[in-house]
Amino acid sequence: MSYDPRFDRYRSPNFKRPKASRDGTWWGQPTKPRVSATASRQPRPPLERLKRSKFRLWAVWAVLMLGGLGLAVNLFYLQVTRAPALRKQAEQQQTLKSKPFVPRRPIVDGAGNVLAIDRQVYTLYAHPKLFNHTKAEVAATLAPMLPIERNPGNTPETELLRRFNLGETGITIADSLAQEVADRVGRMQIKHTPVDGLELVRQQQRFYPQQELAADVLGYVDGERKGQAGVEYSQQNLLERSMPSIQFSKSIDGRWVPDRLTAGFVQLDDLKLQLTIDSRLQRAARIALKDKMKEYGAKRGAVIVMDARNGELLSMVAEPTYDPNQYFNFDLSRYKNWAVTDVYEPGSTFKAINVAIALEAGTVKPNTVFNDEGRIFIDGWTIQNSDYQQAGARGRSTVTDILKHSSNVGMVHVMRSMKPSLYYQALEKLGLGQTAGSDLPFEVTSQLKNREQFINSPVEVATTAFGQGFSITPIQLVQLNGALANGGKLVTPHVVRGLFNREGQAFWKLPRAVPKQVFSPETTKQVLEMMETVVDGGTGKAAQIPGYRIAGKTGTAQKASAGGGYSKKAIITSFVGIMPVEAPKYVVLAVIDEPKGGSGGVVAAPIVESVMEALINIEKIAPSK
């Protein structure tokens, strides 16, 4: 490179490097004018720029003010308008109210024997994925401890293996396990090692130690702890103990802590709901009823025993029944007690009531004579005695003979001695068209034709005379016969005696209606003596008990068919007995629906006789003098 003297000046120690100009040239160098791409635009006037800047400031200010106003409105809405709702929601999230589990009160019979009680049971779950032994080992050890329902042909061990293979976890093995069974499962070991994968979940269950014995009276409690039949339903308020709720608050660590738990909070009373039922008599009545139903292939049956003095029901049995411990395994029709929920035409068992009506009205006396033709015709309808084909016309018969031989024609003459309007008035006075007023649930009203139809139709009076053309419940028939036994008072049938403590002292008793006088004592005494002839030498001979005076009345009635009229085959038989005649106290009724053959004296009377024998032994009733 050649030497250029122009660069000598840069080597001078006092030299300062020139600065570049804005257009990129060095000062001192010649420059060319540069033309900008926007050179053709005119510069914006200063006033316009100022207005635009102010507009932007106002816009920003407006946005900020609107935003602040929106926040203020929302804050007011949350803090004032919605404050109560939000406060309540916060309390709900941070507090919990729960009622502690409180067992239902026990139910006991008249002697204090337990009929229903709450107990602690367990459900066993299996989690096979957590087993620390083989499934076969667990099944072999567990099977002997459990009451397992199994498929036909399976042993308990194979059934357990089958269930273990249904899934990896949460398999239900058994439920309603008693405490002692749960304890054995909890201690179960295989090769001296506790078994993993088995879970016992505790729960409370209503337990009926007598099983089906008193199911028709007790009813049952469902999975929601609510009574669904019997006194479990009708006396729910007495059986449930009242207990205030406990309030829990959530602590900082997320746990629920109870608030204001007072001393003695969980103390329970020792009250029991006592019934009037006698378990020994109940058992005897059910056995007698089932035996006769089986013998005659009957559809259903009922037995009721009542203390006529106060209306206490000592026994109430209906078949077929169910086990309230396993109510879910039975048809819904089993849950109702048809002795209070269904009506039927009582037939000849109502004749004694009709005789009492006529005696009370003064139109007849026990020795009043009527002509029993055996068969008569009223308004084109044929009415005849059940034994007309064999006995024919009986001719002159007293009222006592008519009742003794259960004459339909004779009863028509007896009741036609009254004015139809007075007869209808007497039926209403006895409570027909109403319920018996018992404390059992779902009781239905009896059915009686309307007044105009009854009075203006001679055949209505005639059929009612021998117990057809109207319907009542078995419990109401017992109530009416109770009036014959106690001197003419209509008492209220009931099964609840009250709440009693451990010492047997009454804490509360169910109030009862004042008995209504419907017959005079003289009338009832005459009717009982007439009914005694039915058992001594009439249609109720099968109810005789040597040494005891028993009054009774048989009934064999055709069942009304759905299409109108009466069935030629379907009958309902019954017998009502009162004992002892010299000091009447007990009324026993047996009703058998659709037996295959027989009559009230053949099918129902022997049941009453068996029940009365049991009653004599239980109550130590002395023979009649």
C-alpha positions in Angstrom: 0.0 0.0 0.0 1.3 3.5 -0.9 1.7 6.2 1.6 -1.0 8.8 1.8 -0.1 12.0 3.6 -3.8 12.8 4.2 -3.9 10.3 7.1 -1.1 11.8 9.0 -3.4 14.0 11.0 -5.2 11.0 12.5 -2.0 10.0 14.2 -1.8 13.1 16.2 -2.3 12.6 19.9 -4.7 15.6 20.1 -6.9 14.4 17.3 -10.7 14.0 18.0 -12.8 11.7 15.9 -15.6 13.6 14.1 -19.2 12.7 14.9 -21.5 11.4 12.3 -24.3 13.6 11.3 -28.0 12.6 11.4 -28.0 11.7 7.8 -25.0 9.4 8.2 -22.3 11.7 6.7 -19.3 13.0 8.4 -19.1 16.6 9.3 -17.0 18.5 6.9 -18.0 16.3 4.0 -20.2 17.5 1.2 -23.7 16.2 1.4 -26.6 15.8 -0.9 -30.1 16.7 0.1 -32.2 13.6 1.0 -35.8 13.4 0.0 -38.1 11.7 2.6 -41.0 9.5 1.4 -43.3 11.6 3.4 -42.0 14.9 2.4 -45.1 15.6 0.4 -47.3 15.6 3.6 -48.1 18.8 5.2 -47.2 19.1 9.0 -50.2 18.7 11.4 -51.3 21.9 13.0 -50.5 22.0 16.8 -54.2 22.7 17.8 -55.5 19.6 16.1 -52.9 17.5 17.9 -53.9 19.0 21.2 -57.6 18.2 20.7 -56.8 14.6 19.8 -54.7 14.2 22.9 -57.5 15.5 25.1 -60.0 13.1 23.5 -57.8 10.2 24.3 -57.5 11.3 27.9 -61.2 11.7 28.3 -61.8 8.3 26.8 -59.4 6.6 29.2 -60.9 8.5 32.1 -64.5 7.4 31.0 -63.4 3.8 30.8 -61.8 4.0 34.2 -64.9 5.6 35.7 -67.3 3.1 34.2 -65.1 0.2 35.3 -65.0 1.7 38.9 -68.7 2.3 38.8 -69.3 -1.3 37.7 -67.1 -2.6 40.5 -69.0 -0.4 43.0 -72.4 -1.7 41.8 -71.2 -5.3 41.9 -69.7 -4.7 45.4 -73.0 -3.3 46.6 -74.9 -6.2 45.0 -72.7 -8.8 46.8 -72.3 -7.0 50.1 -75.8 -5.7 50.6 -78.4 -7.2 48.2 -77.1 -10.8 48.2 -75.5 -10.7 51.6 -78.1 -12.8 53.4 -78.1 -15.5 50.8 -74.3 -15.6 50.6 -74.1 -15.7 54.4 -76.5 -18.6 54.5 -74.6 -20.4 51.7 -71.3 -19.9 53.6 -72.9 -21.3 56.8 -74.2 -24.3 54.9 -70.7 -24.9 53.5 -69.0 -24.5 56.9 -71.6 -26.1 59.2 -73.4 -29.4 59.2 -76.5 -30.4 61.1 -77.1 -34.0 61.8 -79.3 -36.1 64.0 -77.4 -38.8 65.8 -78.8 -42.3 65.2 -81.3 -43.1 67.9 -82.9 -46.6 68.1 -86.7 -46.9 67.8 -88.4 -47.9 71.0 -89.0 -51.6 71.5 -92.4 -53.2 71.1 -93.5 -55.7 73.7 -96.6 -57.9 74.1 -98.9 -57.7 77.1 -96.6 -59.8 79.2 -93.5 -57.8 78.3 -92.0 -60.3 75.8 -90.1 -58.5 73.0 -91.8 -58.4 69.7 -89.6 -55.8 67.9 -86.3 -54.2 68.8 -83.4 -52.4 67.1 -80.1 -54.3 66.8 -76.7 -53.8 65.4 -75.9 -55.8 62.3 -73.1 -56.0 59.7 -72.8 -56.3 56.0 -69.7 -58.2 54.8 -67.9 -57.0 51.7 -65.0 -58.7 49.9 -62.1 -57.0 48.0 -60.3 -59.9 46.3 -57.5 -57.6 45.0 -56.5 -57.0 48.6 -56.4 -60.7 49.6 -53.1 -61.8 51.2 -54.1 -65.4 50.7 -55.6 -67.3 47.8 -59.3 -67.1 47.1 -59.7 -70.8 47.8 -58.1 -70.4 51.2 -60.3 -67.5 52.1 -63.5 -69.2 50.9 -62.7 -72.4 52.8 -62.1 -70.6 56.1 -65.0 -68.1 55.7 -67.7 -70.5 54.5 -68.5 -72.2 57.8 -69.0 -68.9 59.5 -71.7 -67.4 57.2 -75.4 -68.2 56.4 -74.9 -68.0 52.6 -77.7 -68.3 50.1 -76.3 -70.4 47.3 -77.4 -71.7 43.9 -78.6 -75.3 43.7 -75.7 -77.8 43.6 -73.2 -75.3 45.1 -71.5 -75.8 48.4 -71.0 -72.7 50.6 -67.3 -72.8 49.6 -67.9 -72.9 45.8 -70.5 -70.2 46.2 -68.0 -67.9 47.8 -65.4 -68.7 45.1 -68.0 -67.8 42.5 -68.7 -64.5 44.2 -65.0 -63.7 44.6 -64.6 -64.0 40.8 -67.4 -61.4 40.1 -65.0 -58.5 40.5 -61.9 -57.1 42.1 -63.5 -55.1 44.9 -66.8 -54.2 46.6 -68.5 -57.6 46.4 -71.4 -58.1 48.8 -71.0 -61.5 50.6 -73.6 -61.4 53.3 -75.8 -58.9 55.1 -77.7 -58.6 58.4 -74.9 -60.5 60.2 -75.2 -60.7 64.0 -72.6 -59.2 66.3 -71.2 -62.7 67.2 -70.8 -63.6 63.5 -69.1 -60.3 62.7 -66.7 -60.9 65.7 -65.7 -64.3 64.3 -65.1 -62.8 60.8 -63.1 -60.0 62.3 -60.8 -62.5 64.1 -60.5 -64.8 61.1 -56.9 -66.0 60.4 -55.3 -68.3 57.8 -52.0 -69.8 58.8 -51.8 -67.6 61.8 -52.1 -64.5 59.6 -55.1 -62.1 59.7 -57.0 -62.0 56.4 -56.9 -58.8 54.4 -59.6 -57.8 51.9 -62.7 -58.4 54.1 -64.7 -55.4 55.2 -67.5 -55.3 57.8 -69.9 -52.3 57.6 -72.0 -51.7 60.7 -75.7 -50.6 60.5 -78.9 -50.7 62.6 -81.7 -53.0 61.8 -85.2 -53.6 63.1 -85.4 -57.1 64.4 -88.5 -59.2 65.1 -87.5 -62.2 67.2 -90.9 -63.9 66.9 -90.7 -63.7 63.1 -94.2 -64.0 61.5 -96.0 -64.6 64.8 -97.4 -61.0 65.1 -96.5 -59.6 61.7 -100.1 -58.7 61.0 -100.2 -56.4 64.0 -96.6 -55.2 64.1 -95.9 -54.5 60.4 -92.3 -53.8 59.4 -89.7 -51.0 59.1 -88.1 -50.4 55.7 -84.6 -49.5 54.8 -85.3 -45.8 55.4 -86.2 -46.5 59.0 -89.9 -45.8 58.4 -92.8 -48.1 59.4 -94.8 -49.3 56.5 -97.5 -51.4 58.1 -99.1 -52.3 61.4 -98.3 -50.4 64.5 -94.8 -49.6 63.1 -96.7 -47.3 60.8 -99.7 -46.1 62.9 -97.6 -45.4 66.0 -94.5 -44.0 64.3 -94.6 -40.9 66.5 -94.5 -43.1 69.7 -91.8 -45.4 68.4 -89.3 -42.7 67.3 -87.4 -41.1 70.1 -87.1 -37.3 69.7 -83.6 -36.0 69.6 -82.3 -32.5 68.7 -79.8 -32.1 65.9 -76.1 -31.7 66.5 -74.4 -28.8 64.7 -70.9 -29.4 63.3 -68.5 -26.7 62.2 -65.6 -27.2 59.9 -62.2 -26.5 61.5 -59.1 -25.1 59.9 -57.8 -28.6 59.0 -61.1 -29.6 57.4 -62.4 -31.7 60.2 -66.0 -31.5 61.5 -66.2 -30.5 65.1 -69.5 -30.5 67.1 -70.8 -27.3 68.6 -72.4 -26.9 72.0 -72.8 -30.6 72.8 -74.5 -30.5 76.2 -73.9 -33.0 78.9 -76.3 -36.0 78.9 -77.2 -35.3 75.3 -77.2 -38.9 74.1 -79.1 -40.3 77.0 -82.0 -42.5 75.9 -85.3 -43.2 77.7 -86.2 -46.8 78.6 -89.8 -46.6 77.4 -91.4 -49.4 75.5 -94.5 -49.6 73.4 -96.6 -52.2 75.0 -99.4 -54.0 73.1 -102.4 -55.9 74.3 -101.4 -59.0 72.3 -100.7 -62.2 74.2 -98.0 -64.1 72.3 -99.1 -67.5 73.7 -102.6 -67.0 72.5 -101.4 -65.6 69.2 -99.3 -68.7 68.6 -102.2 -71.0 69.4 -104.6 -69.1 67.1 -102.2 -69.1 64.2 -101.5 -72.9 64.5 -105.3 -73.6 64.6 -106.0 -71.3 61.6 -103.2 -72.7 59.4 -104.2 -76.3 60.1 -107.8 -75.7 59.0 -106.8 -73.7 56.0 -104.5 -76.5 54.9 -107.2 -79.1 55.5 -109.8 -77.2 53.3 -107.4 -75.5 50.9 -108.7 -72.1 51.8 -107.6 -68.9 50.2 -107.1 -66.9 53.4 -108.3 -66.7 57.0 -108.3 -64.6 60.1 -108.8 -65.0 63.8 -109.5 -62.2 66.3 -109.8 -62.5 70.1 -111.0 -59.4 72.0 -111.6 -58.6 75.7 -115.2 -57.3 75.5 -114.9 -55.2 78.6 -112.3 -52.7 77.3 -111.8 -53.6 73.6 -108.2 -55.0 74.1 -107.3 -57.3 71.2 -105.5 -60.3 72.8 -104.9 -61.9 69.4 -105.1 -61.0 65.8 -104.0 -63.4 63.1 -104.2 -63.3 59.4 -103.0 -65.9 56.9 -101.1 -66.0 54.7 -98.6 -63.8 56.4 -94.9 -62.9 56.1 -91.7 -62.6 58.1 -91.1 -58.8 58.8 -87.3 -59.5 59.1 -87.4 -60.4 55.4 -90.4 -58.4 54.2 -88.7 -57.8 50.8 -89.1 -61.5 49.9 -92.9 -61.4 50.0 -95.6 -60.2 47.8 -97.1 -56.8 48.6 -100.5 -58.3 49.3 -99.1 -60.0 52.4 -98.4 -56.7 54.1 -102.0 -55.7 54.6 -104.0 -57.1 57.5 -107.2 -58.0 55.7 -109.1 -58.3 59.0 -109.2 -54.4 59.0 -108.6 -53.6 55.3 -111.2 -55.8 53.6 -114.9 -56.0 53.9 -117.1 -59.0 53.4 -120.7 -60.0 53.8 -120.9 -61.6 57.3 -123.8 -63.9 56.5 -125.5 -65.7 59.4 -123.0 -64.4 62.0 -124.9 -61.1 61.8 -128.2 -62.8 62.7 -127.6 -62.4 66.5 -127.0 -58.7 66.0 -130.3 -58.4 64.1 -132.2 -60.3 66.8 -130.8 -57.9 69.4 -132.0 -55.0 67.2 -135.5 -56.5 67.1 -135.5 -57.2 70.8 -134.4 -53.7 71.6 -137.1 -52.3 69.4 -139.7 -54.4 71.3 -141.2 -56.0 68.2 -140.3 -59.5 69.2 -139.4 -61.6 72.2 -137.3 -64.8 72.5 -140.5 -66.9 72.4 -142.3 -65.0 69.6 -143.4 -67.5 67.0 -143.1 -67.2 63.2 -144.0 -69.5 60.4 -140.8 -70.8 58.8 -141.8 -71.8 55.3 -138.3 -72.8 54.3 -138.5 -70.8 51.1 -140.2 -67.5 50.2 -140.4 -65.0 47.3 -139.8 -61.3 47.7 -139.9 -58.9 44.7 -139.2 -61.8 42.4 -136.2 -63.0 44.4 -136.1 -66.4 46.0 -135.0 -66.6 49.6 -134.6 -70.0 51.2 -132.8 -71.7 54.1 -129.4 -73.3 53.5 -130.8 -76.7 54.5 -134.1 -76.4 52.7 -133.4 -79.3 50.4 -132.9 -81.6 53.4 -135.1 -80.1 56.1 -137.8 -78.4 54.1 -140.3 -76.1 56.0 -139.9 -76.0 59.7 -143.2 -74.4 60.4 -143.9 -72.7 63.7 -140.6 -71.6 65.1 -139.7 -69.2 68.0 -137.0 -66.6 67.6 -134.7 -68.8 69.6 -135.3 -71.7 67.2 -134.8 -69.5 64.2 -131.4 -68.4 65.6 -130.5 -71.9 66.7 -131.1 -73.4 63.2 -129.9 -70.3 61.4 -133.1 -69.9 59.4 -132.9 -67.3 56.7 -136.7 -67.2 56.1 -137.3 -67.0 59.8 -135.0 -64.0 60.1 -136.7 -62.2 57.3 -140.0 -62.5 59.2 -138.3 -61.3 62.4 -136.8 -58.1 60.8 -140.0 -57.4 58.8 -141.7 -56.9 62.1 -139.9 -53.6 62.3 -140.4 -50.5 60.2 -137.6 -50.3 57.6 -136.8 -46.8 58.6 -136.3 -47.9 62.3 -134.3 -50.9 61.2 -132.0 -48.7 59.1 -131.7 -46.2 62.0 -130.6 -49.0 64.3 -127.9 -50.2 61.8 -126.5 -46.7 61.6 -126.5 -46.5 65.4 -124.3 -49.6 65.4 -121.8 -47.9 63.2 -122.4 -49.5 59.8 -121.1 -47.2 57.2 -118.2 -46.3 59.5 -115.0 -47.9 60.8 -114.6 -49.7 64.1 -112.1 -47.0 65.1 -109.2 -49.3 65.8 -105.6 -48.1 66.1 -104.4 -50.3 63.3 -103.7 -48.5 60.0 -105.7 -48.6 56.7 -109.0 -49.7 58.3 -111.8 -49.3 55.8 -115.5 -48.3 56.4 -118.3 -50.8 56.3 -120.7 -50.5 53.4 -124.5 -50.1 53.7 -127.0 -49.2 51.1 -128.3 -45.6 51.1 -131.4 -44.9 53.2 -133.8 -44.4 50.3 -132.8 -47.6 48.6 -133.0 -49.6 51.8 -136.4 -48.3 52.9 -138.1 -48.5 49.5 -136.8 -52.0 48.6 -138.3 -54.9 50.5 -135.6 -57.3 49.2 -132.9 -55.1 50.9 -134.5 -55.5 54.3 -134.8 -59.3 53.6 -131.2 -59.9 52.6 -129.9 -57.7 55.4 -131.9 -59.8 57.9 -129.6 -62.8 57.2 -126.4 -60.9 56.8 -126.1 -60.2 53.1 -126.5 -57.1 50.9 -124.0 -55.1 53.1 -120.3 -55.5 54.0 -118.3 -55.1 57.2 -114.7 -55.9 58.3 -114.0 -58.8 60.6 -112.8 -56.4 63.3 -116.2 -54.6 63.2 -118.1 -57.8 63.5 -116.0 -58.6 66.7 -116.8 -55.1 68.0 -120.6 -55.6 67.5 -120.5 -59.0 69.2 -118.5 -57.4 72.0 -121.5 -55.3 72.7 -123.5 -58.5 73.2 -120.9 -59.7 75.7 -120.4 -56.6 77.8 -124.0 -55.5 78.4 -124.6 -53.4 75.2 -121.6 -51.1 75.0 -119.8 -50.4 71.8 -116.1 -50.4 72.8 -113.2 -49.5 70.5 -111.0 -52.5 69.5 -107.3 -51.6 70.0 -103.8 -53.3 70.2 -101.8 -50.4 71.8 -101.8 -50.2 75.6 -99.3 -47.4 75.9 -95.7 -46.4 76.7 -94.3 -48.1 79.8 -90.9 -47.8 81.5 -88.6 -50.6 82.7 -90.5 -50.9 86.0 -93.8 -51.4 84.2 -95.2 -48.0 85.1 -97.3 -46.2 82.5 -95.7 -43.2 81.0 -98.5 -42.5 78.5 -101.7 -44.3 77.5 -103.6 -44.0 74.3 -106.9 -42.2 75.0 -110.0 -44.1 74.2 -113.5 -43.0 73.2 -116.2 -43.4 75.8 -118.1 -46.7 75.1 -121.5 -46.1 73.4 -124.5 -47.8 74.8 -126.3 -49.4 71.9 -128.3 -52.3 73.6 -129.7 -52.7 77.1 -128.2 -55.3 79.4 -131.5 -57.2 79.4 -131.4 -57.5 75.6 -127.8 -58.7 75.5 -128.5 -61.3 78.2 -131.4 -62.7 76.2 -129.4 -62.9 73.0 -126.5 -64.7 74.7 -128.8 -67.3 76.0 -130.3 -67.8 72.6 -126.8 -68.0 71.1 -125.9 -70.7 73.7 -128.5 -73.0 72.1 -126.6 -72.6 68.8 -123.5 -74.3 70.4 -125.5 -76.7 72.6 -127.6 -78.2 69.9 -127.6 -76.1 66.8 -125.2 -75.4 63.9 -122.2 -74.6 66.3 -121.8 -77.9 68.1 -118.2 -78.1 67.0 -117.3 -75.2 69.4 -118.5 -77.1 72.5 -116.0 -77.4 75.4 -117.1 -79.7 78.2 -117.8 -77.8 81.4 -118.0 -74.4 79.9 -121.0 -72.3 78.7 -120.3 -70.9 75.3 -122.5 -68.7 73.1 -121.9 -68.6 69.3 -123.2 -68.2 65.8 -122.1 -69.8 62.6 -122.0 -68.1 59.2 -121.8 -69.5 55.6 -122.2 -66.8 53.0 -122.0 -66.9 49.3 -119.4 -64.4 48.0 -120.5 -61.6 45.7 -119.1 -61.9 42.2 -117.6 -59.0 40.3 -120.3 -59.1 37.6 -123.1 -58.9 40.1 -125.1 -61.5 42.0 -123.4 -64.3 44.0 -121.0 -67.0 43.2 -122.3 -70.6 43.2 -119.0 -72.0 44.5 -117.0 -69.3 46.3 -118.2 -69.0 50.0 -116.8 -67.4 53.1 -117.3 -69.3 56.4 -117.2 -67.9 59.9 -118.0 -68.5 63.5 -118.1 -66.1 66.4 -118.0 -67.3 70.0 -118.5 -65.6 73.4 -117.4 -67.1 76.7 -118.3 -67.8 79.4 -122.0 -67.1 79.1 -122.5 -66.6 82.9 -119.9 -63.8 83.0 -119.1 -63.0 79.3 -115.7 -61.5 78.7 -114.0 -62.9 75.6 -115.1 -62.7 71.9 -113.4 -65.0 69.4 -114.0 -64.8 65.7 -112.7 -67.1 62.9 -113.2 -66.2 59.2 -112.2 -68.6 56.4 -112.3 -67.3 52.9 -113.1 -69.7 50.0 -112.6 -73.1 51.7 -113.1 -76.1 49.4 -116.2 -77.5 51.0 -117.6 -77.3 54.5 -119.6 -74.6 56.4 -119.1 -72.2 59.2 -120.0 -74.9 61.7 -117.6 -77.4 60.2 -114.6 -75.2 59.2 -114.6 -72.1 61.5 -116.2 -73.4 64.7 -113.4 -75.9 65.4 -110.8 -73.1 65.2 -112.7 -71.0 67.7 -112.9 -74.1 70.0 -109.1 -74.6 69.8 -108.5 -70.9 70.6 -110.9 -70.9 73.5 -109.2 -74.0 75.0 -105.9 -72.1 74.8 -107.6 -69.1 76.3 -108.9 -71.2 79.2 -105.4 -72.5 80.0 -103.7 -69.1 79.7 -106.2 -67.1 81.7 -107.0 -70.0 84.1 -110.7 -69.7 83.5 -112.7 -71.9 85.9 -115.4 -74.2 84.5 -119.0 -72.9 84.5 -121.2 -73.8 87.5 
